[in-house]
């Protein structure tokens, strides 16, 4: 029987949640995995007690390096339980970590370290040269500004933190790390850690997360849409250094009893990372999750696209009691509806680094082909719905709670009372507080005659074609819309004949997109451009297309397409 911690009466900071549950729910599993050394499908479970002890050991080991009270970069490619034990150890030590993806642009990493004031960075050997490493640390060092000095140090090894991996008990030897005296005077508005934004809509930057904001996330994470706690959920593609990762690996386990189903904890290289979204890995991870008894998987739309093309994967998704949760980008409507009609339950989530995840499911919406794509905002949230002229859509502002029951990391509305998402939504025709995500407000294309095109519905429709891996609409300052299409299999050879064959394949879907959009947003056949095999669309770690980077990459070809000087055959 899982019992959540008493958030209403206790003033917890993040690492204290695990101290509490290690005492009151010590034997409840924190995570689980299959032992790949055995042919059995019996899961190994790591308890709250074991994970919490690992964070104490991390704090003790890191205290030897006199990190106490510093701002330290955490730039590591490690298994979720390994990474998060180190992260929690840093918080326990009074360190303010800057959480950075190990795949961020090295120059951006250097700038964030400088802006936050990090002079030391914790990393992993697999990000350095040697033994097949990425040379990423060396790239960051080269990208540092003149005079910027940063020391790189390795995180404690997995076996140092988990000496009895998956089988530690209260009888095993353990020395807790002492509680910091400074905690007694800690202000809830102090920064607990910084988290990078993924850069989907611009340059990545560090977003401060205060203890008060994390407490708000705790309150929202403890809400359930149907009153039933999930038992086992496999997070495919989600890494612990994203906002979604903190929800799934740090908040949901102690607050809602969710058990993350992970790969066997071990150290690895970038070539066999469990976070890979390659087709082979995501298909294998779905099989693994089902073998492990998961009742739900959570992932990105890019992974669902892969599964939708494989009948075995569709069958596995159909058997999940709580279905498939997704977030990070929209899922093509036609593709989602096709899956729902095949019996797959889909649940959309919504959140950002600045507000955390405010919609997580699972609800009843995933069962309906008319409503699976809608998000239902909890009534505890105060919304301001603003019409966006010329689009037919609305933008949602999430306002602060008058009672400070929840707060955001960033306030950017003109009145300073809320967070302006910058996202476009379409309201449900009949139900309050339900909206369908359409796209980014700043993605709106303004043509030379001031007419506006919202690219989301166009891209959403074309993305549903099984031949299409990604698509971007363009036409800013021009008199008509074009699309840049990335195919599942590259267009090879890149000849006039092959290009026309590819256009033939997707043209019925383009016509469907034209049917649902305004006449000035319709796509002519000669405004279809295909990506080159050596220049794939740039993507975020979550699999979303980086629109600005993609348009910049193909700027010359797009300009020549409008000028009529783009050759139909590439030599």
HUHUBEL-V608127 format. One record per residue. N is the residue number from 1. SS is DSSP state (alpha for helix, beta for strand, coil for the rest). PHI is phi in radians with two decimals (999 if undefined). BURIAL is I if it has 24 or more other ideal C-beta (glycine too) atoms within 12 Angstrom, else O. Layout:
# HUHUBEL-V608127
n->[N:N]
ss->[SS:SS]
phi->[PHI:PHI]
burial->[BURIAL:BURIAL]
This chain:
# HUHUBEL-V608127
n->[1:2:3:4:5:6:7:8:9:10:11:12:13:14:15:16:17:18:19:20:21:22:23:24:25:26:27:28:29:30:31:32:33:34:35:36:37:38:39:40:41:42:43:44:45:46:47:48:49:50:51:52:53:54:55:56:57:58:59:60:61:62:63:64:65:66:67:68:69:70:71:72:73:74:75:76:77:78:79:80:81:82:83:84:85:86:87:88:89:90:91:92:93:94:95:96:97:98:99:100:101:102:103:104:105:106:107:108:109:110:111:112:113:114:115:116:117:118:119:120:121:122:123:124:125:126:127:128:129:130:131:132:133:134:135:136:137:138:139:140:141:142:143:144:145:146:147:148:149:150:151:152:153:154:155:156:157:158:159:160:161:162:163:164:165:166:167:168:169:170:171:172:173:174:175:176:177:178:179:180:181:182:183:184:185:186:187:188:189:190:191:192:193:194:195:196:197:198:199:200:201:202:203:204:205:206:207:208:209:210:211:212:213:214:215:216:217:218:219:220:221:222:223:224:225:226:227:228:229:230:231:232:233:234:235:236:237:238:239:240:241:242:243:244:245:246:247:248:249:250:251:252:253:254:255:256:257:258:259:260:261:262:263:264:265:266:267:268:269:270:271:272:273:274:275:276:277:278:279:280:281:282:283:284:285:286:287:288:289:290:291:292:293:294:295:296:297:298:299:300:301:302:303:304:305:306:307:308:309:310:311:312:313:314:315:316:317:318:319:320:321:322:323:324:325:326:327:328:329:330:331:332:333:334:335:336:337:338:339:340:341:342:343:344:345:346:347:348:349:350:351:352:353:354:355:356:357:358:359:360:361:362:363:364:365:366:367:368:369:370:371:372:373:374:375:376:377:378:379:380:381:382:383:384:385:386:387:388:389:390:391:392:393:394:395:396:397:398:399:400:401:402:403:404:405:406:407:408:409:410:411:412:413:414:415:416:417:418:419:420:421:422:423:424:425:426:427:428:429:430:431:432:433:434:435:436:437:438:439:440:441:442:443:444:445:446:447:448:449:450:451:452:453:454:455:456:457:458:459:460:461:462:463:464:465:466:467:468:469:470:471:472:473:474:475:476:477:478:479:480:481:482:483:484:485:486:487:488:489:490:491:492:493:494:495:496:497:498:499:500:501:502:503:504:505:506:507:508:509:510:511:512:513:514:515:516:517:518:519:520:521:522:523:524:525:526:527:528:529:530:531:532:533:534:535:536:537:538:539:540:541:542:543:544:545:546:547:548:549:550:551:552:553:554:555:556:557:558:559:560:561:562:563:564:565:566:567:568:569:570:571]
ss->[coil:coil:coil:coil:coil:coil:coil:coil:coil:coil:coil:coil:coil:alpha:alpha:alpha:alpha:alpha:alpha:alpha:alpha:alpha:alpha:alpha:coil:coil:coil:coil:beta:beta:beta:beta:beta:beta:coil:coil:coil:coil:coil:coil:coil:coil:beta:beta:beta:beta:beta:alpha:alpha:alpha:alpha:alpha:alpha:alpha:alpha:alpha:alpha:alpha:alpha:alpha:alpha:alpha:alpha:coil:coil:coil:coil:coil:coil:coil:beta:beta:beta:beta:coil:coil:coil:coil:coil:alpha:alpha:alpha:alpha:alpha:alpha:alpha:alpha:alpha:alpha:alpha:alpha:alpha:alpha:coil:coil:beta:beta:beta:beta:coil:coil:coil:coil:coil:coil:alpha:alpha:alpha:alpha:alpha:alpha:alpha:alpha:alpha:alpha:alpha:coil:coil:coil:beta:beta:beta:beta:coil:alpha:alpha:alpha:coil:coil:coil:coil:coil:coil:coil:coil:alpha:alpha:alpha:alpha:alpha:alpha:alpha:alpha:coil:coil:coil:coil:coil:coil:coil:beta:beta:beta:beta:coil:coil:coil:alpha:alpha:alpha:alpha:coil:coil:coil:coil:coil:coil:coil:coil:coil:coil:coil:coil:coil:coil:coil:coil:coil:coil:coil:alpha:alpha:alpha:alpha:alpha:coil:coil:coil:coil:coil:beta:beta:beta:beta:beta:beta:coil:coil:coil:coil:coil:coil:coil:coil:coil:beta:beta:beta:beta:beta:alpha:alpha:alpha:alpha:alpha:alpha:alpha:alpha:alpha:alpha:alpha:coil:coil:coil:coil:coil:coil:coil:coil:coil:coil:beta:beta:beta:beta:coil:coil:coil:coil:coil:coil:coil:alpha:alpha:alpha:alpha:alpha:alpha:alpha:alpha:alpha:alpha:alpha:alpha:alpha:alpha:coil:coil:beta:beta:beta:coil:coil:coil:coil:coil:coil:coil:coil:alpha:alpha:alpha:coil:coil:coil:coil:coil:coil:alpha:alpha:alpha:alpha:alpha:alpha:alpha:alpha:alpha:alpha:alpha:alpha:alpha:coil:coil:coil:coil:beta:beta:beta:beta:coil:alpha:alpha:alpha:alpha:alpha:alpha:alpha:alpha:coil:coil:alpha:alpha:alpha:alpha:alpha:alpha:alpha:alpha:coil:coil:coil:coil:coil:beta:beta:beta:coil:coil:coil:coil:coil:coil:alpha:alpha:alpha:alpha:alpha:alpha:alpha:alpha:alpha:coil:coil:coil:coil:beta:beta:beta:coil:beta:beta:beta:coil:coil:coil:beta:beta:beta:beta:coil:coil:coil:coil:coil:alpha:alpha:alpha:coil:coil:coil:coil:coil:coil:beta:beta:beta:coil:coil:coil:coil:coil:beta:beta:beta:beta:beta:beta:beta:coil:coil:coil:coil:beta:beta:beta:beta:beta:beta:beta:coil:coil:coil:coil:coil:coil:coil:coil:coil:coil:coil:coil:coil:coil:coil:coil:coil:coil:beta:beta:beta:beta:beta:beta:beta:beta:beta:beta:coil:coil:coil:coil:coil:coil:beta:beta:beta:beta:beta:beta:beta:alpha:alpha:alpha:coil:beta:beta:coil:coil:coil:coil:coil:beta:beta:coil:alpha:alpha:alpha:alpha:alpha:alpha:alpha:alpha:alpha:coil:coil:coil:coil:beta:beta:beta:beta:beta:beta:beta:coil:coil:coil:coil:coil:coil:beta:beta:beta:beta:beta:beta:beta:coil:coil:coil:coil:coil:coil:coil:coil:alpha:alpha:alpha:alpha:alpha:alpha:alpha:alpha:alpha:alpha:alpha:alpha:alpha:alpha:alpha:alpha:alpha:alpha:alpha:alpha:alpha:coil:coil:alpha:alpha:alpha:coil:beta:beta:beta:beta:beta:beta:beta:beta:coil:coil:coil:coil:coil:coil:coil:coil:beta:coil:coil:coil:coil:coil:beta:coil:alpha:alpha:alpha:alpha:alpha:alpha:alpha:coil:alpha:alpha:alpha:alpha:alpha:alpha:alpha:alpha:alpha:coil:coil:coil:coil:coil:coil:coil:coil]
phi->[999:-1.55:-2.15:-1.25:-1.21:-1.41:-1.10:-1.25:-2.01:-1.99:-1.67:-1.40:-1.77:-0.99:-1.21:-1.27:-1.04:-1.32:-1.04:-1.10:-1.26:-1.19:-1.60:-1.66:-2.36:-1.03:-1.58:-1.18:-1.18:-1.42:-2.71:-2.61:-2.76:-1.63:-1.36:-1.34:-1.53:-2.13:-1.44:-1.37:-1.66:-1.30:-1.44:-1.61:-2.03:-1.69:-1.45:-0.97:-1.05:-1.18:-1.11:-1.11:-1.06:-1.07:-1.19:-1.13:-1.12:-1.06:-1.06:-1.12:-1.16:-1.26:-1.13:-1.15:-1.62:0.93:-1.52:-0.83:1.41:-1.44:-1.74:-2.26:-1.29:-2.02:-2.27:-2.38:-1.91:-2.48:-1.03:-0.91:-1.22:-1.19:-1.04:-1.35:-1.13:-1.16:-1.01:-1.17:-1.12:-1.12:-1.09:-1.10:-1.44:1.52:-1.43:-1.82:-1.35:-1.83:-1.50:-2.23:-1.14:-1.28:-1.99:-1.33:-0.96:-0.97:-1.14:-1.17:-1.03:-1.03:-1.15:-1.14:-1.04:-1.21:-1.12:-1.38:1.70:-1.52:-1.95:-2.35:-2.34:-1.61:-2.42:-2.26:-1.01:-1.23:-1.78:-1.98:-1.17:1.69:0.97:1.32:-1.18:-1.48:1.11:-1.23:-1.08:-1.08:-1.14:-1.15:-1.04:-1.17:-1.50:-1.12:-1.18:-0.96:1.49:-1.46:-1.87:-2.36:-1.75:-1.79:-2.31:-1.42:-1.22:-1.00:-1.21:-0.97:-1.22:-1.23:-1.54:-2.19:-1.14:-2.23:-0.87:1.45:-2.52:-1.30:-2.22:-1.12:-1.38:-1.29:-1.07:-2.83:-2.08:-1.18:-1.34:-1.12:-1.21:-1.21:-1.11:-1.07:-1.05:-1.12:-1.92:-1.23:-1.59:-1.11:-1.59:-1.23:-1.28:-1.49:-2.87:-1.94:-2.24:-1.32:-1.58:-1.26:1.54:-1.02:-1.96:2.92:-1.23:-1.04:-2.59:-1.53:-1.89:-1.25:-1.97:-1.47:-1.08:-1.16:-1.13:-1.16:-1.12:-1.06:-1.11:-1.10:-1.08:-1.23:-1.24:-1.46:-1.34:-2.20:-1.35:-2.20:1.35:-1.98:-1.23:-1.22:-1.71:-2.33:-2.33:-1.83:-1.72:-1.60:1.62:-1.34:-1.93:-1.31:-1.67:-1.91:-1.00:-1.12:-1.14:-1.16:-1.14:-1.29:-1.71:-1.96:-1.75:-1.13:-1.06:-1.35:-1.69:-2.18:1.36:-1.14:-1.99:-1.09:-1.73:-2.07:-1.29:-0.97:-1.06:-2.86:-1.50:-2.57:-1.80:-1.16:-1.40:-2.28:-1.19:-1.21:-1.57:-1.05:-1.86:-1.14:-1.00:-1.09:-1.21:-1.22:-1.18:-1.14:-1.19:-1.13:-1.02:-1.07:-1.08:-1.18:-1.01:-1.45:1.41:-1.19:-1.71:-2.81:-2.17:-2.16:-2.82:-1.81:-0.96:-1.03:-1.28:-1.09:-1.01:-1.10:-1.13:-1.12:-1.56:-2.22:-1.08:-1.09:-1.15:-1.10:-1.08:-1.17:-1.10:-1.10:-1.50:-1.40:-1.01:-1.78:1.32:-2.10:-1.63:-2.55:-2.84:1.70:-2.96:-1.30:-1.73:-0.89:-1.03:-1.11:-1.15:-1.08:-1.11:-1.05:-1.19:-1.06:-1.15:-1.57:1.73:-1.48:-1.64:-1.96:-2.32:-1.48:-1.98:-2.58:-3.13:-2.49:-1.07:-1.36:-2.20:1.33:-1.62:-1.79:-2.33:-2.21:1.17:-1.49:-2.07:-1.65:-1.18:-1.16:-1.54:-1.85:-1.22:-1.52:-2.20:-1.03:-1.47:-1.56:-1.86:-1.91:-1.31:-1.00:-1.18:-1.20:-1.55:-1.64:-1.94:-2.12:-1.76:-2.08:-1.22:-1.81:-0.97:1.40:-2.06:1.40:-2.11:-2.21:-1.94:-1.91:-1.80:-1.70:-1.56:-1.19:-1.30:-1.03:-1.66:1.09:-1.14:-2.58:-2.48:-1.90:-1.33:-2.34:-2.06:-2.32:-1.31:-1.04:-1.54:1.24:-1.81:-2.90:-1.94:-1.53:-1.18:1.32:-1.81:-1.70:-2.29:-1.99:-1.25:-1.14:-1.13:-2.24:-2.02:-1.25:1.07:-2.02:-2.46:-1.79:-1.21:-1.90:2.88:-1.48:-1.07:-1.37:-1.51:-0.98:-1.62:-1.82:-1.44:-1.10:-1.73:1.30:-1.13:-2.09:-2.11:-1.61:-1.25:-0.90:-1.08:-1.14:-1.12:-1.02:-1.21:-1.20:-1.07:-1.26:-1.23:-1.12:-1.43:-1.72:-1.61:-2.82:-2.63:-2.30:-1.55:-2.46:2.57:-1.02:1.33:-1.88:-1.73:-2.71:-1.65:-2.23:-2.29:-1.88:-1.98:-1.83:-1.56:-1.01:-1.93:-0.98:-1.27:-2.39:-1.26:-1.49:-2.03:-1.01:-1.12:-1.16:-1.08:-1.15:-1.11:-1.16:-1.09:-1.03:-1.12:-1.68:-1.04:-1.01:-1.27:-1.10:-1.09:-1.15:-1.10:-1.13:-1.15:-1.69:-1.99:-1.25:-1.10:-1.42:-1.82:-1.29:-1.80:-1.44:-1.05:-1.39:-1.87:-1.80:-2.09:-1.81:-1.25:-1.65:-1.06:-1.63:-2.33:-1.16:-1.12:-1.16:-2.31:-1.38:-1.02:-1.45:1.67:-1.29:-1.36:-1.46:-1.01:-1.09:-1.15:-1.15:-1.16:-1.17:-1.09:-1.90:-0.99:-1.10:-1.12:-1.14:-1.05:-1.23:-1.11:-1.23:-1.38:1.36:-1.91:-1.39:-1.10:-1.41:-2.20:-1.55:-1.63]
burial->[O:I:O:I:I:O:I:O:O:O:O:I:I:I:I:I:I:I:I:I:I:I:O:O:I:I:O:I:I:I:I:I:I:I:O:O:O:O:O:O:O:O:I:I:I:I:I:I:I:I:I:I:I:I:I:I:I:I:I:I:I:I:I:O:I:O:I:I:O:I:I:I:I:I:I:I:I:I:I:I:I:I:I:I:I:I:I:I:I:I:I:I:I:I:I:I:I:I:I:I:I:I:I:I:I:I:O:I:I:I:I:I:I:I:I:I:O:I:O:I:I:I:I:I:I:I:I:I:O:O:O:O:O:I:O:I:I:O:I:I:I:O:O:I:O:O:O:O:O:I:O:I:I:I:I:I:I:I:O:O:I:I:O:O:I:I:O:I:O:O:O:O:O:I:O:O:I:O:O:O:O:O:I:O:O:I:O:O:O:O:I:I:I:I:I:I:I:I:I:I:I:O:O:I:I:I:I:I:I:I:I:I:I:I:I:I:I:I:I:I:I:I:I:O:I:O:O:O:I:I:I:I:I:I:I:I:I:I:I:I:I:I:I:I:I:I:I:I:I:I:I:I:I:I:I:I:I:I:I:I:I:I:I:I:I:I:I:I:O:I:O:O:I:I:I:I:I:O:I:O:I:I:I:I:I:I:I:I:I:I:I:I:I:I:I:I:I:I:I:I:I:I:I:I:I:I:I:I:I:O:O:O:I:I:O:I:I:I:I:I:I:I:I:I:I:I:I:I:I:I:I:I:I:I:I:I:I:I:I:I:O:I:O:I:I:I:I:I:I:I:I:I:I:I:I:I:I:I:I:I:I:I:I:O:I:I:O:O:O:O:I:I:I:I:I:I:I:I:O:O:I:I:I:O:I:I:O:I:O:O:I:O:I:I:I:I:I:I:I:I:O:O:O:O:O:I:I:I:I:I:O:O:O:O:O:O:O:I:I:I:I:I:I:I:I:I:I:O:O:O:O:O:O:I:I:I:I:I:I:I:I:O:I:I:I:I:I:O:O:O:I:I:I:I:I:I:I:I:I:I:I:I:I:I:I:O:I:I:I:I:I:I:I:I:I:I:O:I:O:I:I:I:I:I:I:I:I:I:O:O:I:O:O:I:O:O:O:O:I:O:O:I:I:O:I:I:I:O:I:I:O:I:I:I:O:I:I:O:O:I:I:I:I:O:O:O:I:I:I:I:I:O:O:O:O:I:I:I:I:I:I:I:I:I:I:I:I:I:I:I:I:O:I:I:O:O:I:I:O:O:I:I:O:O:O:O:O:O:O:O:O]
